[in-house]
Each structure stands twice: as structure tokens, then as C-alpha cells.
Amino acid sequence: MRLPFLILFFCFTISSFGQSATTFSRKAILEDLQTLSESLKDAHYNLFAYTTEEEFEARYQNVKNSIKKDSISLLEATTIFQRLISVVNNGHTEIDFPGQSYGNYAYGGGTLFPLEIAFENGKSLVRKNFSGDESITIGSEILSINGMSMEAILSKIYPQISAERPYFKNVKIELYSFPRLYWQVFGKQDDFVVEIRTNGNIKKHTFKAVDLIDGYEMKRNEVLNAKMELKYFENSAYLNPGNFSGDEAKYQQFIDSAFTAVKKKAIQNIIIDLRNNGGGNDSFSDYLVSYIADKPFTWNSSFTLKTSKFLKNHVRQHNDTTSVFFQKILSHQDGEIYPYSFNSYQPQPKSKRFDGKVYVLINRQSHSQSAVTAAQIQDYKFGTLVGEETGDYPSLYASQFQYSLPNTGIPVKVSKGYIVRVNGNTKAEGVIPDVYIQDHLLDETDEILNGVMDMIAN
């Protein structure tokens, strides 16, 4: 039996709001909007890296002028603030999907659009079909919904998504799921007329919205599904390390036991799966890499931080100021950018580390530290990357810190640091695999793993 979807997807978002109010005054929203604008300007490492100051100010005025009602819901407030923060075009500077509002809608009998969508090669493809209309083929292209083209629909959804480029925005829509975001932007709709192209033939399909919980959430799995797993295929081992977060001792114990078992079996090839991975902390990923490294290594070539008055106030209130990391934030001048260095990480003793062929699987849903780790492995030539370009950049504005807007309590995540991949390349692109195989529809058919197995066999 599935756990309730709110536990699986929204527990952090819901608990982080801590906001009992259901509506807010126009004055409270305008004050929070100003706070958001000022805090981004003060605390972000480089606010205008992917946008201009003129574009930011124009969006601020546009959003401000759109606030006319005297009573604004939490959902409306979240949507308003997302429209401002998304113009920064930085995936790690964001306001999350409105989970609390979605949960309230769900348990109030809410309904949703019943087709999940994957975005590939400029097309919107049916990924999952919960409509009950069996004539809708998985992989068919959706052209329009209720008379609005997919291009126009995405132009309405994009302002709610923080990302460096459209490719990454589409990745995040797949991650959060199109039906959820369609509801956030267009509201509850009972009926749908959907224009779909299948094998060159265009047909209109008419169907009803489905119950959000029983008709949608209880039937699906989240896109991010990395979990610790070790299994074998003939002379190859498959290792999924899971996300780089959680109980670090338990994580290290799993990695230790996995490589011990692989070593004992004298396995010739290991396949490390970093797909559909939410990332996490470098201390986790470096421990994994230490088992395939043949020399000391780092996870970046440069890691710099920006301190600010806003960040310092936040650190004093919420962080351990005896920590060296936070002491450095407090000791530097407001607005100063300074380097933060990491010692080289040592490989495992030769008797313990894997010395066969290493393949690393990536896809567009390899996020944050998983993308950085893939680039690290590629740059040191510790393994061969197979799959598709990641949505996240390996040289990126990240090192998030989170604070809450004073009136609404809505959490805001801001990048205070800049990370450069091991080889020093700062090109605005994801991690490019050594061998390209598309993860078509992000479904159960595993084109990438099957491709690697064919490579090994041949």
C-alpha cells in the first residue's frame, strides 16, 4: 500500500510554511514582495548572471501592479512571489511548488488533468495516462488543451518555475508533474478537450478531470526515485547510491558493503546510477567517488561564497556560529565574495577500491550534486558517462540558504555561492554524457541501462 502522497512529496513544504493564516491583505503581500526583492539583491551571489537589472525591475513592477485584491490566498501569494523570483533564471533560487495549498485542495475533493507529460525534442508527449481513455497512446504528442496550444500553456507555467533555461524548466515541470502545475496556473477544470497527434494523425479526445488522490496521486510514482540498491547482471554490478543526503553513517555503511561485495565477486564492470537523483551533500558523493578514484580528488575547481547583511542576520538567528563555515560568513565584509577551500579527498586503499570498468548513468533528472558528481567523474576520467544531458549545470550558482517571508511565512531559497566544475569549464550547459542515449518518457523502459549492457556485451 502506498504512503499518503503528501508525506512522500510535500511533507517538507507543508511543515516549512508554519502559517496558520489562509488569506493575507494586499498590504502584507506588497510588503513581502518588497522584502523578496531587497533580499535577492542583497543576498544572491550574482543576481544578474542570467537576467538584467532592467528585466528584474520590470518584472517587479509588473507583479506589484497586478496585486489589486484586498484578500489574497496562500496559493495566490505563492504564485505571485514565484513570478518575481523566476526572472532570476537560477534553478537554486526558487520558491517551491505550493504544497500546503495543493494538500488543502486535495483533501477538499480536488480534481486534476489526468495526463502526465514528458518534454522531448520540442514536443509534449503523453508519459502516463490516467484518463480512462485507452485510445490515447503513450508517447503521443499533445498539441492543445481546451483550445490553448501547448506553447501558450507553457508560457503561462514557466513564470512559476526557476531555472536557467527552457530545457531545465521542462525538466522541473516533469519533476513537479504537469497536472499539478496546470492546476496551480489554470485552476480547477472539470472537462478537457485535448488535441493529440498519434502517428501523424490528429484527433480530439474529450474526458473528465480525475479525483486528485484516488485517480492521480495513488496511481503514480514520483520522477525522483533514487534509492540505495545493489544488484548483478552476469559480470556487471549495478549500484544506485540513492540521494546524497540523509543518514550519512547509514549511507557510508551501504557504500562500504556494496563495494566489499563487488570486490569479493571479482566483478569486471560497475554501473553507478545517478539518474532521477535529487542531489545533496558533497560529503556523500565524495565517499562514493573514493571507491572508483585512483588519485586524490576534489568535487570542484572553485567554490566561492558571497556574504551579505541579510545572510549574516539569518546566520546569527538560525545557524551554529561556532562552525568554521558560518564564522567565515560573519567575518567577511557585507557584499564580499571570498573563496572557501576544500581539502583533497583521498581514494580508498587499493585493496578496497574498484579497479574495473566504471559506467555512470545520467539523465535530465540528475539534479544538483548528482550532476556535479557526474561532471567530477568525467573530468577525472574515473568513469564513462552514459545517458542524456542533465538539466542542472555542473558549474552553477547554488549553496542555498532558506528564509521565510515575514508576513506569509512562504519559504524562499537563494544561492549564496558559485561552484565551478573540476575542469574549470563554466559553459552554460548541463553535463554532457560521453555516450548519448535518451531516457524516453522517463518510464519503466530503461533505454540507458539496456544500452550500457549492450556496450558491455559487445
C-alpha positions as a printed NumPy array, in Angstrom:
array([[  0.   ,   0.   ,   0.   ],
       [  1.291,   3.452,  -0.888],
       [  2.093,   6.017,   1.768],
       [ -0.094,   9.116,   1.524],
       [  1.254,  11.263,  -1.275],
       [  1.513,  14.325,   0.957],
       [  4.089,  12.506,   3.084],
       [  6.027,  11.447,   0.009],
       [  6.128,  14.772,  -1.789],
       [  5.014,  17.68 ,   0.328],
       [  5.958,  16.991,   3.946],
       [  8.854,  19.451,   3.859],
       [  6.926,  22.146,   2.053],
       [  3.938,  21.909,   4.38 ],
       [  5.955,  21.903,   7.595],
       [  8.168,  24.744,   6.435],
       [  5.283,  27.157,   5.969],
       [  4.161,  27.122,   9.583],
       [  1.486,  29.593,   8.545],
       [ -1.984,  29.374,  10.077],
       [ -3.464,  32.273,   8.123],
       [ -5.36 ,  31.316,   4.97 ],
       [ -5.611,  34.805,   3.483],
       [ -3.464,  37.912,   3.536],
       [ -4.096,  41.602,   2.977],
       [ -2.812,  43.431,  -0.077],
       [ -0.542,  45.436,   2.22 ],
       [  1.019,  42.254,   3.67 ],
       [  1.665,  40.85 ,   0.179],
       [  3.217,  44.085,  -1.065],
       [  5.499,  44.187,   1.989],
       [  6.621,  40.599,   1.392],
       [  7.162,  41.335,  -2.291],
       [  9.439,  44.228,  -1.372],
       [ 11.279,  42.051,   1.147],
       [ 11.761,  39.394,  -1.526],
       [ 13.151,  41.909,  -3.993],
       [ 15.513,  43.54 ,  -1.493],
       [ 16.754,  40.245,  -0.037],
       [ 17.51 ,  38.84 ,  -3.504],
       [ 19.514,  41.945,  -4.388],
       [ 21.442,  41.794,  -1.135],
       [ 21.995,  38.062,  -0.636],
       [ 22.197,  36.424,  -4.065],
       [ 25.72 ,  35.656,  -5.258],
       [ 25.154,  37.211,  -8.709],
       [ 21.531,  38.202,  -9.222],
       [ 22.026,  39.387, -12.778],
       [ 24.026,  36.458, -14.14 ],
       [ 21.128,  35.234, -16.305],
       [ 18.88 ,  38.279, -16.372],
       [ 19.39 ,  42.039, -16.468],
       [ 18.67 ,  44.588, -13.777],
       [ 16.143,  46.175, -16.146],
       [ 14.339,  42.861, -16.642],
       [ 14.244,  42.25 , -12.901],
       [ 12.851,  45.708, -12.132],
       [ 10.307,  45.431, -14.948],
       [  9.086,  42.092, -13.566],
       [  8.929,  43.54 , -10.052],
       [  6.749,  46.438, -11.22 ],
       [  4.581,  44.142, -13.309],
       [  3.992,  41.785, -10.393],
       [  3.421,  44.675,  -7.985],
       [  0.879,  46.309, -10.292],
       [ -1.005,  43.013, -10.66 ],
       [ -1.789,  42.873,  -6.925],
       [ -5.186,  44.546,  -6.691],
       [ -7.334,  42.405,  -4.379],
       [ -7.614,  43.104,  -0.659],
       [ -7.776,  39.419,   0.297],
       [ -5.188,  37.064,  -1.177],
       [ -4.937,  33.316,  -0.562],
       [ -1.749,  31.419,   0.252],
       [ -1.857,  29.826,  -3.209],
       [ -2.208,  33.227,  -4.879],
       [  0.595,  34.656,  -2.747],
       [  2.944,  31.797,  -3.641],
       [  2.148,  32.227,  -7.322],
       [  2.796,  35.984,  -7.104],
       [  6.213,  35.594,  -5.48 ],
       [  7.253,  32.801,  -7.843],
       [  6.651,  35.156, -10.751],
       [  9.281,  37.533,  -9.391],
       [ 11.922,  35.051,  -8.275],
       [ 11.746,  33.055, -11.524],
       [ 13.   ,  36.029, -13.567],
       [ 16.41 ,  35.489, -11.931],
       [ 16.672,  32.318, -14.07 ],
       [ 18.581,  30.387, -11.414],
       [ 17.33 ,  26.919, -10.549],
       [ 18.624,  27.087,  -6.97 ],
       [ 16.972,  30.453,  -6.297],
       [ 13.355,  29.443,  -6.003],
       [ 10.072,  29.206,  -4.193],
       [  8.771,  25.655,  -4.114],
       [  5.512,  24.351,  -5.514],
       [  2.627,  25.371,  -3.18 ],
       [  2.335,  22.061,  -1.374],
       [  0.152,  23.237,   1.506],
       [ -2.415,  24.732,  -0.848],
       [ -2.311,  21.611,  -3.007],
       [ -2.888,  19.438,   0.048],
       [ -5.894,  21.524,   1.085],
       [ -7.277,  21.265,  -2.446],
       [ -6.68 ,  17.504,  -2.497],
       [ -8.477,  16.761,   0.763],
       [-11.287,  19.088,  -0.262],
       [-12.143,  16.74 ,  -3.141],
       [ -9.952,  18.362,  -5.778],
       [ -9.554,  17.033,  -9.303],
       [ -6.762,  17.195, -11.891],
       [ -5.9  ,  16.917, -15.569],
       [ -5.151,  13.184, -15.956],
       [ -2.224,  13.069, -18.414],
       [  1.395,  13.333, -17.321],
       [  3.747,  14.846, -19.882],
       [  7.381,  14.376, -20.864],
       [  9.133,  17.079, -22.88 ],
       [ 11.441,  15.802, -25.598],
       [ 12.801,  17.369, -28.78 ],
       [ 10.392,  20.297, -28.589],
       [  7.328,  18.069, -28.164],
       [  4.91 ,  17.466, -25.285],
       [  4.474,  13.706, -25.077],
       [  1.959,  11.643, -23.106],
       [  4.014,   9.976, -20.366],
       [  1.249,   8.497, -18.228],
       [ -2.468,   8.212, -18.983],
       [ -4.905,   8.192, -16.049],
       [ -7.887,   9.47 , -18.08 ],
       [ -9.586,   6.14 , -18.7  ],
       [ -9.46 ,   6.806, -22.449],
       [ -7.463,   3.811, -23.657],
       [ -7.288,   5.189, -27.204],
       [ -4.72 ,   7.75 , -26.002],
       [ -1.363,   6.164, -26.765],
       [  1.656,   6.618, -24.521],
       [  4.228,   8.691, -26.408],
       [  1.633,  10.574, -28.472],
       [  2.076,  14.335, -28.811],
       [ -0.3  ,  16.735, -27.041],
       [ -0.942,  19.771, -29.245],
       [ -3.543,  21.696, -27.231],
       [ -5.748,  21.56 , -24.125],
       [ -9.163,  23.228, -24.12 ],
       [ -8.31 ,  25.235, -27.214],
       [ -4.955,  26.549, -25.912],
       [ -1.768,  25.381, -27.619],
       [  0.891,  23.671, -25.52 ],
       [  3.256,  26.524, -26.385],
       [  0.803,  29.026, -24.905],
       [  0.181,  26.824, -21.842],
       [  3.884,  26.514, -21.123],
       [  4.326,  30.265, -21.467],
       [  1.844,  30.615, -18.568],
       [  3.553,  27.93 , -16.435],
       [  7.168,  28.995, -16.988],
       [  6.916,  32.1  , -14.717],
       [  6.268,  29.729, -11.781],
       [  9.477,  27.769, -12.441],
       [ 13.   ,  28.858, -11.507],
       [ 15.559,  27.514, -13.979],
       [ 18.441,  28.715, -16.119],
       [ 16.837,  27.784, -19.471],
       [ 13.694,  26.298, -21.039],
       [ 15.235,  22.801, -21.107],
       [ 15.598,  22.904, -17.318],
       [ 12.14 ,  24.471, -16.865],
       [ 10.668,  21.494, -18.747],
       [ 12.698,  19.136, -16.552],
       [ 11.212,  20.76 , -13.451],
       [  7.691,  20.543, -14.873],
       [  8.264,  16.802, -15.337],
       [  9.596,  16.677, -11.786],
       [  6.699,  18.51 , -10.101],
       [  4.291,  16.979, -12.677],
       [  2.355,  18.841, -15.349],
       [ -1.129,  18.155, -13.845],
       [ -0.15 ,  19.793, -10.555],
       [  1.285,  22.882, -12.223],
       [ -1.625,  23.094, -14.671],
       [ -3.939,  23.245, -11.654],
       [ -1.808,  25.94 ,  -9.973],
       [ -1.911,  28.202, -13.032],
       [ -5.348,  27.491, -14.544],
       [ -7.335,  26.375, -11.508],
       [ -9.914,  23.62 , -11.226],
       [-11.362,  22.459, -14.541],
       [-13.928,  19.688, -14.835],
       [-13.737,  18.822, -18.533],
       [-10.956,  18.644, -21.099],
       [-10.803,  18.612, -24.865],
       [ -7.279,  17.583, -25.812],
       [ -5.842,  17.606, -29.314],
       [ -3.384,  14.729, -29.74 ],
       [ -1.217,  13.647, -32.653],
       [ -0.557,   9.912, -32.986],
       [  1.443,   8.527, -35.916],
       [  0.768,  11.697, -37.916],
       [ -2.985,  11.646, -37.28 ],
       [ -4.573,  14.399, -35.174],
       [ -7.632,  13.623, -33.054],
       [ -9.549,  15.447, -30.326],
       [-10.139,  13.491, -27.12 ],
       [-12.756,  14.535, -24.56 ],
       [-12.587,  13.362, -20.951],
       [-13.283,  14.412, -17.36 ],
       [-10.876,  15.517, -14.66 ],
       [ -9.947,  12.731, -12.225],
       [-10.018,  12.695,  -8.442],
       [ -6.696,  14.138,  -7.281],
       [ -5.954,  11.487,  -4.66 ],
       [ -7.509,   8.225,  -5.872],
       [ -7.439,   8.982,  -9.586],
       [ -3.973,  10.513,  -9.762],
       [ -1.633,  10.568,  -6.757],
       [ -2.308,   6.986,  -5.618],
       [ -1.645,   5.656,  -9.118],
       [  1.691,   7.311,  -9.841],
       [  5.325,   7.375,  -8.747],
       [  7.469,  10.465,  -8.339],
       [ 10.108,  11.15 , -11.009],
       [ 12.844,  11.455,  -8.373],
       [ 13.111,   7.844,  -7.23 ],
       [ 16.791,   7.233,  -6.418],
       [ 17.208,   4.625,  -3.689],
       [ 20.113,   2.565,  -2.387],
       [ 20.319,  -0.666,  -4.363],
       [ 22.938,  -3.211,  -5.447],
       [ 22.278,  -5.985,  -7.956],
       [ 24.167,  -8.007, -10.533],
       [ 23.99 ,  -8.707, -14.252],
       [ 26.408, -11.526, -15.182],
       [ 29.872,  -9.894, -14.935],
       [ 28.498,  -6.435, -14.029],
       [ 27.264,  -4.828, -10.832],
       [ 24.545,  -2.178, -10.755],
       [ 24.793,   0.336,  -7.905],
       [ 22.264,   3.049,  -7.138],
       [ 23.67 ,   5.077,  -4.216],
       [ 20.399,   6.927,  -3.605],
       [ 20.309,  10.664,  -2.942],
       [ 23.369,  12.273,  -1.395],
       [ 21.562,  13.156,   1.819],
       [ 20.013,  11.678,   4.943],
       [ 21.758,   9.449,   7.484],
       [ 25.431,   9.719,   6.476],
       [ 26.606,   6.815,   8.622],
       [ 23.961,   4.544,   7.12 ],
       [ 24.882,   5.78 ,   3.644],
       [ 28.598,   5.053,   4.155],
       [ 27.777,   1.629,   5.55 ],
       [ 25.807,   0.813,   2.398],
       [ 28.601,   2.04 ,   0.09 ],
       [ 31.199,   0.065,   2.089],
       [ 29.169,  -3.136,   1.978],
       [ 28.349,  -2.702,  -1.728],
       [ 31.966,  -2.349,  -2.829],
       [ 33.073,  -5.131,  -0.488],
       [ 30.54 ,  -7.446,  -2.118],
       [ 31.525,  -6.341,  -5.625],
       [ 35.205,  -6.885,  -4.821],
       [ 34.514, -10.336,  -3.401],
       [ 32.713, -11.393,  -6.573],
       [ 35.592, -10.144,  -8.775],
       [ 33.133,  -8.146, -10.869],
       [ 34.647,  -6.579, -14.009],
       [ 32.166,  -3.715, -14.582],
       [ 30.229,  -1.457, -12.248],
       [ 27.272,   0.682, -13.329],
       [ 26.588,   3.629, -10.991],
       [ 23.129,   5.138, -11.451],
       [ 22.796,   8.89 , -10.806],
       [ 19.509,   9.294, -12.673],
       [ 16.342,  10.712, -11.12 ],
       [ 18.521,  11.877,  -8.256],
       [ 17.817,  14.98 ,  -6.197],
       [ 21.467,  15.554,  -5.23 ],
       [ 22.513,  16.572,  -1.734],
       [ 25.863,  16.972,   0.008],
       [ 29.402,  16.575,  -1.34 ],
       [ 30.476,  14.538,   1.707],
       [ 28.14 ,  11.768,   0.498],
       [ 29.16 ,  11.907,  -3.15 ],
       [ 32.888,  12.118,  -2.397],
       [ 32.64 ,   8.964,  -0.303],
       [ 31.136,   7.149,  -3.289],
       [ 33.764,   8.519,  -5.679],
       [ 36.583,   7.438,  -3.327],
       [ 35.854,   3.834,  -4.283],
       [ 36.448,   4.406,  -8.012],
       [ 39.203,   7.053,  -7.783],
       [ 42.862,   6.201,  -8.336],
       [ 44.229,   9.521,  -7.035],
       [ 43.262,  12.327,  -4.623],
       [ 40.4  ,  14.465,  -5.916],
       [ 38.103,  17.414,  -5.211],
       [ 34.494,  17.957,  -6.238],
       [ 35.099,  21.433,  -7.695],
       [ 37.882,  23.61 ,  -9.06 ],
       [ 36.484,  26.716,  -7.357],
       [ 33.892,  27.32 ,  -4.645],
       [ 33.203,  30.919,  -3.677],
       [ 30.627,  32.468,  -1.388],
       [ 29.094,  35.894,  -1.034],
       [ 28.283,  37.224,   2.394],
       [ 25.749,  39.996,   2.996],
       [ 23.935,  41.849,   5.737],
       [ 20.799,  39.781,   5.105],
       [ 22.702,  36.482,   5.205],
       [ 24.584,  37.435,   8.368],
       [ 21.348,  38.253,  10.19 ],
       [ 19.932,  34.916,   9.068],
       [ 23.038,  33.006,  10.217],
       [ 23.   ,  34.635,  13.658],
       [ 19.37 ,  33.593,  14.144],
       [ 19.373,  30.104,  12.636],
       [ 22.863,  28.573,  12.366],
       [ 25.694,  27.345,  14.581],
       [ 28.018,  30.353,  14.682],
       [ 30.818,  28.233,  16.182],
       [ 31.09 ,  26.399,  12.835],
       [ 34.061,  27.498,  10.692],
       [ 31.799,  27.747,   7.645],
       [ 29.413,  30.196,   9.314],
       [ 32.184,  32.065,  11.102],
       [ 33.658,  32.923,   7.709],
       [ 30.284,  34.269,   6.546],
       [ 30.18 ,  36.555,   9.581],
       [ 33.818,  37.661,   9.412],
       [ 33.819,  38.972,   5.825],
       [ 32.525,  42.383,   4.755],
       [ 28.941,  42.753,   3.525],
       [ 28.813,  42.027,  -0.2  ],
       [ 32.286,  40.434,  -0.215],
       [ 32.917,  37.355,  -2.359],
       [ 35.531,  35.021,  -0.91 ],
       [ 36.885,  31.531,  -1.659],
       [ 36.057,  28.552,   0.521],
       [ 38.532,  25.762,   0.009],
       [ 38.137,  22.01 ,   0.465],
       [ 40.95 ,  19.575,   1.154],
       [ 41.611,  16.918,  -1.466],
       [ 39.658,  13.734,  -0.792],
       [ 41.727,  10.563,  -0.639],
       [ 40.777,   7.431,  -2.572],
       [ 40.09 ,   4.247,  -0.69 ],
       [ 43.079,   1.942,  -0.164],
       [ 43.864,  -0.011,  -3.323],
       [ 42.78 ,  -3.241,  -1.646],
       [ 39.246,  -1.846,  -1.183],
       [ 38.554,   0.265,  -4.264],
       [ 37.063,  -0.955,  -7.516],
       [ 39.562,  -1.237, -10.349],
       [ 37.386,  -2.431, -13.227],
       [ 35.362,  -0.553, -15.831],
       [ 33.061,   2.165, -14.455],
       [ 29.905,   3.386, -16.199],
       [ 27.819,   6.23 , -14.751],
       [ 24.192,   6.712, -15.81 ],
       [ 22.762,  10.237, -16.016],
       [ 19.594,  11.797, -17.377],
       [ 17.877,  15.158, -17.406],
       [ 16.612,  14.436, -13.879],
       [ 20.131,  14.176, -12.388],
       [ 19.926,  17.253, -10.181],
       [ 22.354,  19.458,  -8.267],
       [ 25.086,  17.415,  -6.535],
       [ 24.363,  14.371,  -8.705],
       [ 25.139,  16.465, -11.809],
       [ 28.232,  17.929, -10.135],
       [ 29.372,  14.404,  -9.209],
       [ 28.857,  13.146, -12.761],
       [ 30.995,  16.022, -14.055],
       [ 33.622,  15.278, -11.403],
       [ 33.846,  11.628, -12.504],
       [ 34.026,  12.697, -16.153],
       [ 36.708,  15.346, -15.575],
       [ 38.964,  12.981, -13.626],
       [ 38.234,  10.19 , -16.126],
       [ 37.131,   7.912, -13.311],
       [ 34.331,   6.512, -15.488],
       [ 32.281,   6.757, -18.685],
       [ 29.048,   8.79 , -18.562],
       [ 26.09 ,   7.315, -20.432],
       [ 22.662,   8.887, -20.898],
       [ 21.429,  12.374, -21.716],
       [ 22.331,  15.961, -20.794],
       [ 21.438,  16.92 , -17.241],
       [ 19.023,  19.787, -16.603],
       [ 21.283,  21.314, -13.952],
       [ 24.598,  22.916, -14.841],
       [ 27.748,  21.399, -13.246],
       [ 29.149,  24.934, -12.855],
       [ 26.314,  26.668, -11.073],
       [ 25.016,  29.235,  -8.616],
       [ 23.957,  27.166,  -5.619],
       [ 24.845,  26.637,  -1.945],
       [ 21.283,  27.526,  -0.996],
       [ 20.118,  29.099,   2.19 ],
       [ 16.457,  29.361,   3.075],
       [ 14.445,  32.009,   4.871],
       [ 10.755,  32.798,   5.216],
       [  8.933,  35.931,   4.125],
       [  7.783,  37.769,   7.265],
       [  4.048,  38.12 ,   6.622],
       [  3.128,  34.987,   4.671],
       [  5.794,  32.626,   6.009],
       [  6.477,  31.416,   2.475],
       [  9.979,  29.849,   2.265],
       [ 12.497,  31.341,  -0.169],
       [ 15.686,  29.591,  -1.316],
       [ 18.613,  31.719,  -2.511],
       [ 22.013,  30.849,  -4.   ],
       [ 24.806,  32.333,  -1.918],
       [ 27.64 ,  30.5  ,  -3.704],
       [ 29.155,  29.701,  -7.089],
       [ 30.614,  26.291,  -7.907],
       [ 32.904,  25.597, -10.878],
       [ 33.325,  22.02 , -12.086],
       [ 36.677,  20.259, -11.768],
       [ 37.913,  21.043, -15.306],
       [ 37.135,  24.762, -14.898],
       [ 34.577,  24.872, -17.72 ],
       [ 31.849,  27.44 , -16.971],
       [ 29.885,  26.962, -20.188],
       [ 26.132,  27.331, -19.697],
       [ 25.193,  23.711, -20.354],
       [ 24.398,  20.568, -18.437],
       [ 26.683,  17.59 , -18.014],
       [ 27.123,  16.116, -21.498],
       [ 27.445,  12.302, -21.483],
       [ 30.284,  10.511, -23.224],
       [ 27.703,   8.204, -24.808],
       [ 24.289,   9.693, -25.588],
       [ 21.131,   7.637, -25.01 ],
       [ 17.811,   9.418, -24.485],
       [ 15.686,   8.482, -21.472],
       [ 12.469,   8.371, -23.482],
       [  9.387,   9.325, -21.419],
       [ 11.218,   8.712, -18.095],
       [  9.251,   5.485, -17.853],
       [  9.853,   1.864, -16.92 ],
       [ 11.564,   1.023, -20.232],
       [ 15.23 ,   1.513, -19.367],
       [ 16.886,   2.548, -22.62 ],
       [ 20.027,   3.828, -20.887],
       [ 20.747,   0.766, -18.725],
       [ 19.921,  -1.538, -21.642],
       [ 22.31 ,   0.47 , -23.817],
       [ 25.123,   0.097, -21.295],
       [ 24.536,  -3.643, -21.047],
       [ 24.779,  -3.864, -24.849],
       [ 28.044,  -1.871, -24.732],
       [ 29.476,  -4.279, -22.157],
       [ 28.318,  -7.351, -24.071],
       [ 29.894,  -6.098, -27.284]])
